[in-house]
Amino acid sequence: MQKLLIDGKKILSGNINISGSKNSALPILAATILNNHTTIKNIPLVNDILTMLNLLKFIGLKYKLSKKKNSVEVINRNKNVNTVAPYKLVKTMRAGVLVLGPLLAKYKSAKVSLPGGCAIGTRPVDLHLFALKKLGAKIKIKNGYIFASATKGLKGAKFKFPSISVGATENAILAAVQAKGITVIDNCAIEPEINDLINFLKKLGVKIKTKGRKITIQRSVIEKKISHKIICDRIELGTYLIGGALVAKKLKLKNVEPNLIKKEIDILKKMGVKMKVGKNFIEVYKSKNIKNINIETNPYPGFPTDLQAQIMILMTQAKGLSKIKESIFENRFMHVPELKRMGAKIEIRNNTAYIFGPCFLNGAEVMATDLRASVSLVLAALIADKRTKINRIYHLDRGYEDLEKKLVKCRARIKRV
Ligand code: UD1
């Protein structure tokens, strides 16, 4: 199994190109089932994307991936496809469940493996199924699979999600695109990645309107040859911004859309992080006198749970007590015991972490437990004294494109062994 060896306390300096958003590309790839010829640009070359492409191929779509151009062409000219998402693909990547809506909408039936639990929480799919049932799907769960059918096609409906889910909102939109009549969905997630999906669907000709958390979709005929550029990965951007604040003389983050993380920029500025925000770049500098802060993760426009582990590293360097309340996932502090082994002073009570800073971090052997927890260990290792060995880094490869290459180019001492 591969590991990362990181020698800390090296001052970074240079440029990093921010990749396209993984969480935007995944539902858009699922949406290509609905179309016949789609080109997607700015696609991040990470393992979750390769898994989604494998899944599309398993279903019967064809794709041509240009690694050099970070673009992929997806072609679906099949009247009959294999409307199945097997366990072996969905178990490694929960977003596999996003093919359920488009398969059901276009081919009237789908068999998709239940994703099962995952390290950060139970992560059920009840909200996905709730929406599909409202659109007239018949759903049965058997042998670890969701069997969904709508023999006469889906029907538009008006409903409200009992709680907010990014994936369930995406699945519902993708199904509603081909449901007869009009669908009005309330209490939707409104993350920038959902907006990107909506913009993609509009290019296809879908009539779709949003107002606050309400989304209205009208059935549309949508077979067009289109090309779409994925938005920048706001979580990768936030991760390197925090990295720069911790350890860079000057780090220039390029190809970015700063408006996607306006609130996070404000929070970092409040903490004393020095940066210069341009139209499509952000420069960040190692900041002294970091101030403590209290944060709560929440659905967008709240603070993203996907940046919670990373900002915690900055909090270990802030003066005084900082708090983070994790309101999205029930078990998303798995990085904390590892950080404590590096010398961090953190206590967890219920769903809140109390971080006492500033504190000195030492290199240690640690274990990555999920995608964002893993990258927080990389950030900790960059400021730690001596060497940190990070085990189980396959999590990082699921979601961060060229992480070591990007950091090594900026003088970090990182080796994969
Ligand atoms: C997406 C992101 C993930 C991010 C998360 C929250 C992708 C590919 N992944 O995951 O990086 O951390 O949003 O911003 O875009 N829930 C239910 N029932 C359901 C679905 C969800 O109870 O049917 C719960 C979850 O357990 C969780 C909360 O709702 O507590 C939010 O999850 P959700 O927004 O669905 O996350 P994902 O779409 O899986």
Residues whose N, C-alpha, C, O or C-beta is under 5 A from the ligand:
A	BS01	UD1	N23 L26 A95 R123 P124 V125 D126 L127 H128 I164 S165 V166 G167 A168 T305 D306 I328 F329
